[in-house]
């Protein structure tokens, strides 16, 4: 089932259950999808929706950090609940060990030797693992392997 349809179905279910956090989070996500579709003048595929969800997740994590720093744990808790809803739409994340293996293979195949080769390595790895990894984790692993 397409991800967009899954989101719509979950919104209907959340509405029936009167789950206000899920309702508001899914409505915001649907609005973001609709805005992006209008911007591109075409429908989004699952991969583009996952990218959009990832952006929403980053926004929630940043908001949580800021609310906690500001002593607003009530707002941070709300953001964490929304974050959990959004995380349910992300594909299963690869383990750090699996990422290390892919990075090692890419470095070997590209003949990368030092930090100046980081751009091509990151581009290739993210192309292979799009949606299944956190870019920050990949960045750390690539940096560690290229700095040896």
DRENTORPA-88629 format. One line per 2 residues: their letters; for each residue x, y, z of N, C-alpha, C. Coordinates in pm, whole numbers, plus 50000, padded with zeros to 5 digits. Atoms other than C-alpha are relative to their C-alpha. Layout:
<nodes>
A	X/Y/Z/X/Y/Z/X/Y/Z | ...
</nodes>
This chain:
<nodes>
XX	50084/49883/50000/50000/50000/50000/50090/50125/50000 | 49920/49878/50004/50140/50344/49911/49998/50072/50135
XX	49984/49934/49870/50264/50546/50208/49894/50109/50021 | 50101/49894/49990/50025/50832/50133/49865/49941/50043
XX	50124/50069/49965/49732/50591/50156/50003/49952/50146 | 49983/50045/49862/49867/50449/50482/49978/50116/50096
XX	50017/49881/49915/49883/50800/50629/49852/50036/50009 | 50143/49969/50001/49524/50867/50524/49920/49901/50085
XX	50070/50103/49923/49406/50536/50672/50025/50017/50150 | 49969/49980/49859/49586/50607/51000/49930/50124/50055
XX	50072/49880/49957/49427/50952/51013/49853/49966/50029 | 50138/50043/49978/49082/50796/50979/49990/49922/50131
XX	50001/50082/49878/49164/50543/51253/50021/50087/50124 | 49973/49912/49887/49304/50814/51482/49878/50086/50031
XX	50120/49920/49982/48991/51022/51428/49892/49919/50072 | 50098/50088/49935/48769/50729/51524/50036/49976/50147
XX	49953/50026/49863/48984/50668/51835/50011/50127/50082 | 49988/49869/49935/48986/51042/51917/50140/50021/50060
XX	49859/49985/49959/49368/51031/51947/50050/50135/49947 | 49973/49864/50046/49433/51405/51932/50143/50023/49952
XX	49860/49982/50041/49812/51383/51908/50022/49942/49860 | 49985/50061/50132/49801/51141/51615/49925/50078/49893
XX	50080/49924/50096/49526/51341/51445/50076/50124/49955 | 49933/49875/50037/49717/51670/51460/50131/49973/49926
XX	49873/50033/50066/50049/51510/51362/49976/49955/49856 | 50029/50051/50134/49898/51327/51064/49943/50109/49910
XX	50052/49888/50080/49710/51637/50952/50114/50092/49955 | 49885/49917/50037/50033/51839/50960/50083/49932/49893
XX	49923/50075/50099/50210/51566/50766/49928/50002/49865 | 50075/49995/50126/49932/51552/50506/50008/50138/49936
XX	49989/49863/50052/49946/51931/50472/50138/50022/49938 | 49864/49986/50055/50324/51916/50420/50011/49926/49867
XX	49998/50077/50125/50277/51647/50154/49926/50078/49891 | 50081/49926/50097/50006/51850/49981/50075/50125/49952
XX	49922/49881/50037/50220/52166/49989/50113/49966/49905 | 49888/50043/50085/50513/51980/49837/49949/49959/49862
XX	50057/50040/50129/50291/51831/49566/49960/50122/49917 | 50036/49877/50071/50159/52176/49478/50126/50068/49948
XX	49871/49939/50038/50516/52308/49471/50060/49931/49879 | 49941/50078/50110/50632/52028/49239/49902/49979/49884
XX	50107/50023/50098/50301/52011/49050/49993/49854/49955 | 50014/50143/50026/50303/51632/49074/49983/49926/50132
XX	50016/50081/49879/50224/51353/49319/50136/49953/50050 | 49876/50048/49940/50494/51240/49560/49999/49848/50006
XX	49991/50144/49983/50617/50883/49558/50042/49972/50145 | 49970/50038/49862/50695/50690/49878/50135/50054/50046
XX	49866/49954/49962/51064/50786/49875/49999/50150/50032 | 50008/49856/49974/50981/51158/49855/49923/50028/50129
XX	50076/49984/49875/50727/51121/50136/50089/49966/50118 | 49908/50036/49892/50991/50948/50350/50097/50116/50026
XX	49912/49883/49984/51222/51246/50285/49928/50111/50077 | 50081/49898/49932/50944/51479/50396/49981/49963/50148
XX	50016/50046/49862/50882/51270/50709/50131/50020/50076 | 49870/49981/49936/51256/51279/50784/50020/50147/50039
XX	49991/49858/49970/51244/51659/50766/49915/50036/50121 | 50089/49976/49887/50948/51664/51004/50061/49946/50130
XX	49936/50061/49882/51139/51434/51242/50112/50090/50050 | 49893/49909/49960/51440/51667/51241/49945/50123/50070
XX	50062/49882/49938/51212/51961/51321/49953/49967/50141 | 50049/50039/49866/51055/51773/51613/50117/49983/50097
XX	49885/50021/49912/51395/51671/51753/50059/50134/50044 | 49948/49868/49968/51516/52031/51738/49907/50071/50099
XX	50098/49938/49910/51195/52155/51904/50010/49938/50140 | 49986/50068/49871/51234/51893/52180/50122/50055/50074
XX	49876/49950/49938/51592/52009/52244/49978/50141/50054 | 50020/49862/49959/51488/52374/52258/49902/50011/50117
XX	50096/49995/49890/51188/52311/52482/50063/49952/50130 | 49934/50051/49879/51399/52108/52726/50098/50103/50055
XX	49908/49896/49956/51663/52382/52735/49925/50116/50065 | 50081/49891/49946/51387/52633/52805/49917/49960/50120
XX	50073/50046/49883/51245/52422/53087/49852/49975/49973 | 50140/50024/50036/50920/52353/52898/49981/49852/49969
XX	50011/50145/50018/50899/51978/52951/49862/49959/49950 | 50134/50033/50048/50523/51981/52885/49996/50006/49848
XX	49997/49987/50146/50582/52103/52530/50095/49897/49938 | 49906/50101/50049/50880/51870/52488/49933/49863/49994
XX	50071/50129/49997/50662/51574/52586/49904/49989/49882 | 50094/49999/50114/50403/51672/52323/50076/49974/49869
XX	49918/50019/50120/50676/51694/52057/50050/49856/49990 | 49952/50140/49999/50808/51351/52162/49889/49905/49956
XX	50113/50082/50044/50460/51203/52114/49983/50011/49848 | 50011/49980/50144/50443/51357/51766/50115/49931/49927
XX	49883/50066/50058/50793/51228/51694/49977/49850/49987 | 50027/50144/50004/50684/50873/51778/49904/49966/49885
XX	50095/50023/50111/50394/50902/51531/50075/50006/49867 | 49926/49984/50126/50628/51025/51256/50099/49885/49978
XX	49902/50108/50013/50890/50756/51328/49936/49872/49947 | 50068/50122/50047/50629/50489/51252/49995/49992/49847
XX	50003/50000/50147/50645/50592/50884/50137/49982/49938 | 49864/50016/50053/51021/50554/50852/50030/49852/49979
XX	49960/50140/50019/51165/50237/50704/50093/49958/50113 | 49912/50052/49895/51357/50013/50940/50142/50048/49975
XX	49866/49944/50012/51695/50171/51007/50105/49888/50006 | 49890/50097/49999/52014/49978/50934/50084/50018/50126
XX	49911/49993/49885/52251/49898/51217/50128/50072/49962 | 49873/49931/50023/52576/50088/51256/50099/49907/49931
XX	49908/50097/50061/52765/49771/51161/49970/49983/49852 | 50037/50014/50141/52571/49733/50836/50041/50125/49922
XX	49959/49874/50065/52636/50099/50754/50151/50001/49980 | 49853/50005/50009/53008/50054/50829/50044/49914/49882
XX	49964/50091/50109/53020/49764/50584/49978/50066/49865 | 50029/49931/50127/52854/49966/50306/50102/50111/49976
XX	49901/49892/50013/53086/50262/50374/50135/49944/49960 | 49872/50063/50034/53391/50034/50363/50002/49957/49854
XX	50008/50042/50140/53277/49888/50030/50007/50119/49905 | 50001/49881/50086/53210/50233/49881/50138/50064/49996
XX	49865/49941/49995/53548/50367/49998/50095/49917/49914 | 49914/50089/50079/53719/50063/49844/49972/50017/49851
XX	50038/49990/50141/53524/50089/49515/50038/50134/49938 | 49966/49868/50052/53585/50463/49479/50149/50031/50011
XX	49857/49975/49980/53948/50438/49587/50023/50123/50087 | 49988/49883/49912/53887/50709/49849/50112/49976/50101
XX	49886/50015/49911/54190/50777/50062/49997/50096/50120 | 49999/49906/49890/54132/51086/50276/49874/50086/50001
XX	50119/49919/49978/53885/51354/50386/49953/50076/49876 | 50044/49927/50120/53884/51532/50049/49911/49913/49910
XX	50087/50092/50075/53706/51224/49910/49865/49979/50069 | 50121/50022/49921/53425/51255/50164/49872/50027/49920
XX	50119/49965/50077/53175/51422/49927/49950/49885/49912 | 50044/50111/50085/53167/51145/49666/49960/49874/50080
XX	50033/50117/49919/53165/50876/49938/49862/50018/50062 | 50131/49973/49938/52871/51038/50121/49888/49990/49897
XX	50103/50001/50105/52678/51085/49796/49966/49857/49959 | 50022/50138/50042/52724/50722/49695/49931/49919/50110
XX	50059/50076/49889/52644/50580/50040/49854/50041/50021 | 50138/49953/49978/52333/50798/50085/49909/49958/49884
XX	50079/50048/50114/52218/50701/49735/49961/49854/50017 | 50028/50143/49981/52244/50333/49824/49906/49975/50117
XX	50072/50028/49877/52092/50360/50170/49888/50100/50030 | 50100/49894/49978/51838/50642/50124/49880/49950/50079
XX	50117/50033/49920/51568/50633/50388/50025/49897/50108 | 49976/50107/49904/51722/50344/50580/50109/50036/50101
XX	49893/49959/49910/51989/50545/50761/49984/50146/50041 | 49993/49862/49954/52043/50862/50959/50127/50061/49941
XX	49887/49936/50067/52268/51097/50762/50113/50037/50095 | 49896/49963/49903/52450/51210/51078/50087/49878/50034
XX	49925/50122/49967/52548/50852/51163/50091/49962/49885 | 49918/50031/50118/52671/50791/50808/50119/50096/49995
XX	49894/49898/50002/52869/51116/50824/50110/49965/50100 | 49902/50035/49896/53038/51009/51151/50084/49878/49956
XX	49932/50123/50041/53124/50663/51012/50098/50030/49886 | 49912/49966/50113/53264/50804/50685/50120/50080/50050
XX	49889/49920/49945/53472/51063/50875/50102/49911/50071 | 49913/50088/49922/53611/50796/51106/50085/49912/49906
XX	49926/50091/50090/53705/50563/50819/50098/50075/49910 | 49910/49925/50089/53858/50834/50599/50114/50067/50076
XX	49895/49932/49924/54063/50986/50880/50111/49905/50045 | 49897/50098/49961/54262/50664/50934/50115/50001/49903
</nodes>
